[in-house]
Amino acid sequence: MSKFSDYTFEDYKIEGFIEEILSLKEITLADFIKAFETHLDCIEDYRKFRELSFGENMNPFTIIRHILYINNSRLFHTLLFDLQRNNFTNWFSENG
């Protein structure tokens, strides 16, 4: 994925992440791409906010978790920890 070309992915982490996602909902590649394209700008704004405000850096896995969560919060709510979900929800209610 060219969006994350500067990040070194480890195969076992990718496999575990995919298994985690698929355990929640069977998602097609087309559905994933659509969610990614639809919500990337919003999550990028949130990522920049977290970086500027708190010095946090969201890795690609965290960005994708947020994208799937905003795409379908009911199905993918467990992809984020409670604090992550609350922080994002609060930010989104003011900025989304």
Backbone torsions as a table, in degrees:
resi	resn	phi	psi	omega
1	MET	NA	117.4	-174.5
2	SER	-65.7	-23.4	178.1
3	LYS	-58.2	-33.9	-176.5
4	PHE	-114.5	35.7	-174.6
5	SER	-64.8	-20.7	-179.8
6	ASP	-91.5	3.5	-179.3
7	TYR	-104.4	134.8	178.1
8	THR	-92.0	111.5	179.7
9	PHE	-89.7	140.6	174.5
10	GLU	-104.8	132.9	-174.1
11	ASP	-51.9	-45.8	-175.5
12	TYR	-65.6	-31.6	177.2
13	LYS	-70.2	-39.9	178.1
14	ILE	-63.7	-46.2	-179.3
15	GLU	-61.2	-44.3	179.4
16	GLY	-64.1	-39.2	179.7
17	PHE	-65.8	-45.1	178.6
18	ILE	-62.6	-42.8	178.4
19	GLU	-61.4	-40.7	178.4
20	GLU	-61.5	-46.1	179.6
21	ILE	-62.7	-48.1	-177.2
22	LEU	-67.9	-23.2	176.9
23	SER	-70.4	-21.3	179.7
24	LEU	-90.1	-38.5	-178.5
25	LYS	-165.4	136.0	173.1
26	GLU	-70.2	121.2	-177.5
27	ILE	-127.2	134.1	179.1
28	THR	-82.4	162.0	176.4
29	LEU	-61.1	-40.2	179.2
30	ALA	-62.6	-41.5	177.2
31	ASP	-63.9	-41.6	179.1
32	PHE	-63.2	-46.5	-179.7
33	ILE	-61.8	-41.8	178.7
34	LYS	-62.6	-44.8	178.0
35	ALA	-61.6	-43.5	-179.7
36	PHE	-60.2	-49.9	-178.2
37	GLU	-67.1	-35.3	-178.1
38	THR	-71.0	-38.6	-169.0
39	HIS	-112.4	-2.8	-177.0
40	LEU	-59.2	-44.1	-177.8
41	ASP	-60.4	-42.1	179.0
42	CYS	-63.8	-45.8	-178.7
43	ILE	-69.2	-32.3	174.8
44	GLU	-64.0	-41.3	176.3
45	ASP	-61.3	-42.8	178.9
46	TYR	-66.0	-41.9	178.2
47	ARG	-59.2	-44.6	179.3
48	LYS	-64.0	-40.6	177.0
49	PHE	-59.3	-47.9	-179.0
50	ARG	-64.1	-38.3	-179.7
51	GLU	-67.9	-47.3	-178.9
52	LEU	-70.2	-37.5	-175.9
53	SER	-82.8	-33.9	-171.5
54	PHE	-130.0	-0.9	-179.5
55	GLY	70.3	18.6	-179.3
56	GLU	-86.3	144.9	177.4
57	ASN	-119.5	119.0	179.7
58	MET	-87.0	123.2	177.4
59	ASN	-78.4	169.1	-177.5
60	PRO	-56.4	-36.8	179.1
61	PHE	-62.6	-42.5	179.3
62	THR	-67.3	-39.4	176.7
63	ILE	-60.9	-46.3	179.9
64	ILE	-65.2	-39.3	176.8
65	ARG	-57.4	-44.2	179.2
66	HIS	-66.4	-39.3	178.5
67	ILE	-61.7	-46.6	179.7
68	LEU	-66.6	-37.8	178.9
69	TYR	-62.6	-47.5	-178.8
70	ILE	-68.7	-29.1	178.5
71	ASN	-69.2	-38.3	178.2
72	ASN	-155.3	86.2	-175.0
73	SER	-64.7	-28.0	-179.8
74	ARG	-68.0	-46.4	-178.2
75	LEU	-77.1	-34.8	-171.5
76	PHE	-109.7	20.6	-177.4
77	HIS	-63.4	-27.9	-178.8
78	THR	-79.4	-6.2	176.7
79	LEU	-69.8	-21.4	178.7
80	LEU	-111.7	144.9	171.8
81	PHE	-68.4	159.8	-179.3
82	ASP	-53.0	-46.0	-178.6
83	LEU	-64.1	-42.8	177.8
84	GLN	-61.2	-45.9	-178.6
85	ARG	-62.9	-45.2	179.6
86	ASN	-65.3	-43.5	178.4
87	ASN	-60.9	-46.2	-179.4
88	PHE	-66.7	-44.5	-179.4
89	THR	-59.8	-42.9	177.9
90	ASN	-63.6	-45.4	178.8
91	TRP	-62.5	-44.9	-176.8
92	PHE	-64.6	-36.6	-179.5
93	SER	-65.3	-24.5	179.2
94	GLU	-97.7	-23.8	-171.1
95	ASN	-124.1	-14.0	-172.3
96	GLY	-76.8	NA	NA
